[in-house]
């Protein structure tokens, strides 16, 4: 009868156990360190903002709390406009909508006008920056047209389109296109280093290859600076244009609230306008940093 020798697994030595414990403690300290740094950075970034907002709100409350004040204090704004704040997705009849839908309608107009301005602006800016003949022929016209206030185009666009929505989109287009064309894209194209152009000649790149591999990457920081300026101006212009064209939109909501003497509603709408404008600027800045690998300022 044979006996099978069973080899038992040796128990962990004290040295191995100490190594495992040390690794666990190191990992724990690493996680704790990351959480601590995240908490510290969050507090460092948010604390000044919270202190400033608190001071501003308290000052506003003190200044406007008297019965003679023509502007409502924050407490009164909350009291009078609570339904508007609490129900942004309300859907009523006609223009009786929650603030979300007014902002959404304005954003749709801005998106269309801004997208067209970006496409046309980058194309024309590239032409003006690349061609001396186009520069002499088009730049003086652009310089004259860009000095016309955006809302001055609204009566002409209403006469041409016979409708408020395309007229507002045209105002956005004409507002955003000038900083994209003149101030940034053309300047970025003209400032492409000569070394880049020499490399393109050595590699014998055709026009499309030069445009995609040399021109656009080199001018991208300038282009995204123009795009950031353009989105800010577009948001400003749509609010003003909607006050005149009517319909659903944050600009018309503000004007209608003024006609109804709802000052608290106007203040809430202005807060919406400011937050949305800030988010639009941040969005373009983040896209620019991602595409240009950090060379476009954010």
Protein Blocks (a to p, Z undefined) as FASTA:
>chain_A
ZZddddddddddfklmmmmmmmmmmmmmmmmmmmmmmmmmmmmmmmmmmmmmmmmmmmmm
mmmmpmklmbdcfklmmmmmmmmmmmmmbccehjlccfklmmmmmmmmmmmmmmmmmmmm
mmmmmmmmmpmklmmmmmmmmmmmmmpcfklmmmmmmmmnopaklmmmmmmmmmmmmmmm
mmmmmmmmmmpcfklmmmmmmnopafklmmmmmmmmmmmmmmmmmmmmmmmmmmmmmmmm
mmmngpjdfklmmmmmmmnopaklmmmmmmmmmmmmmmmmmmmmmmmmmmnnopacZZ
